[in-house]
Amino acid sequence: MSLVSQIVTIFLAVFIVVDPFGIVPVFISLTPGFTPARRHSTILKAVLVAFVVLCLFIFTGSAILRFLGIQPGSFFIAGGILMFIISIDLLLGRPGRTKTTGREAGEEREDVSIFPLAIPMLAGPGAITTVLLYVSEDKLPPFIPFILAGSVALALAMAGGTMLLSSFFLRVLGRTGVSVIERIMGIVLTALSVQFVYDGLLKLGLIAARLITTK
């Protein structure tokens, strides 16, 4: 895989699990009556907290996995399964079971920037698992963490933009349009999750790689 395609694949995976468009209805439902200044500060705080949390896993995740003795192949399979569950939620339009529990969804917090916007909406299990997948390689290329951090920064900036323009997106796209975008991202994430499981089986030596030749 070329460097450019690797960068595109990493960003696409991060973008989908961060889900900048899916957070629009949630943000609107959490911030009724907020002044524009309070909305802006809430968005900025949520994005910064999510970025710090995900970068923590990007730059320390590999050491954590080694300390726990988790083989990269095992984590690839586990991460692929979790990503598949997230993709099913996106495809079926269900509330993210991997992001909030029923108890959490019912709790009211005055400061919604940290919970539930930053954690677990932006930096949820899906996003954390995705970045850990890419840093769990035995021989990790030194540039991968920085590509991941850049991808996370860009995806979170886009999420911040969609929250700033949330009323506009809902007016133009409607809830149906946002739902269609989520389903398209769910299809892509399904394929990525299956690929992760396949790569994990390869890394564990449970299946043999098949060489495809073209005449």
Phi, psi and omega in degrees: 000129180289164182298318182297313180295327177294317178297316180297317180296317179298313181297319181299316179297315180295317181301316184293316183286331174290324173059067182299328181278326181294338182278348183301305180298324180296315181298318180296319181290336182270344188237039177291137178081359178290141172287158178306321181295319180290324176299314182297316180293325178295315180297312182299315181295317180297316181294316181295316180296316179297320180295316180297317181297313182291323178294327177301317179286329179296314188266350177238352185299319181298318179294323179297315181295320178295319180298323180278353179072027180272123178288144179306319181299319179296318181289326177300317181293313180298316179295321178297321179295315179297317179296326178295319178298318178297320180295324178295319177300317179295317182294321184268357178069027180273151172302141186296102178294334180277356181253315180223146174267169180300320180296317181294320182296331182274348181283142178252127177236141179290317178266100183272358184293320180275308175235124009256007186292302181292308179231118013250014184289309181274311180253066180267184179304324180296314180293318179297316179298320181298313181292324178295326178301318184281344179255008184267005179294148177296312179247082185283122175301138186298338183275346184299312179303324181286325174296318178298314180298319177296319179296318178297315180299316181292316180296320179290325176297320177294322176296319176298321178295317180293326177291321177299321182257027187301317180296320179296315181296319179292326179289320182280309184275327187074168179295330178293317179296317177298320180295320179297317179299317179298321181292323176297316178295327177296322178297315180296318181294328177300314179296319179296320181294320177295321179296321178296318178297318178298315179297323178295318177297323177296315183295327178277355179073020180279339173225159180260143178291139179255127180270124179257118181250146177245138180272000000 
